[in-house]
C-alpha cells in the first residue's frame, strides 16, 4: 500500500485546521487557565499547588502567570516576581520533597495543554522555554537546599 506524504509516520499528530499560534494576551490567558485547571486536579501536583495558593488567591496568581508568559513570549515587561525564590519557598514548605518527577510531570501537562490549543512558532517557543525554565528551577532548588538534606 502506498501512503501519501501527509500520512507518513513522522510522530506528529495531524493538526486540525482550526488550530493556530498564540497571538495575544487572551490566548495566553486561555492557555494558563486551561493548564492550571488541570494542575489543580492533578494527583501529583494538585496538592502542592492547592496547598501553596489559597483558593481566593488563584485569580490573582493566574493573572500573574499570564503576565509571566506574556513577558516571555513577546517581551512585554509585565511580570514582576522572583520565580526562583517562589519555587524555593514551596520546596521548603514541602520539606524539600519537590523532585525532578514533579517538574517532569508539570512539563508533560504543559506540553499537552499547549498542543491541545495551539500550533506554531510561539507554541513551540513556550514549550522549549518551559523545558529550559523547569530544568533551571529544579537545579536552583537543589542549590538552595540546606546541605544536610
C-alpha angles and dihedrals in degrees: 000000000000116000124208116242092254091060099048115122106257098148091251124124111231110258115237112233093241095060118100140167126277109277109168150357092286089059091051091049091051090051094047094046093047094046098047092045085063093043093053091054096041117117095222103033103027095076091051096048095039091045091052104039116051114228093248091053096055096091090053091045093049090051090051090050090051087052089050094053094041088054091048096046102041104014091242104156100231104117118093115179148082111253093182092056092043093053092045090053091051090050090051093048089052092051094257091297099130105119141184086261089065092052093044092052091046088054093048090054092044093051094047092048093048091046092049092055111026145027130189145060097317092045090053090044094056092047091052091043092051091050092052092045093048091054092047094045093051093047090049091050089053091050092050096050118106110266094239093066 
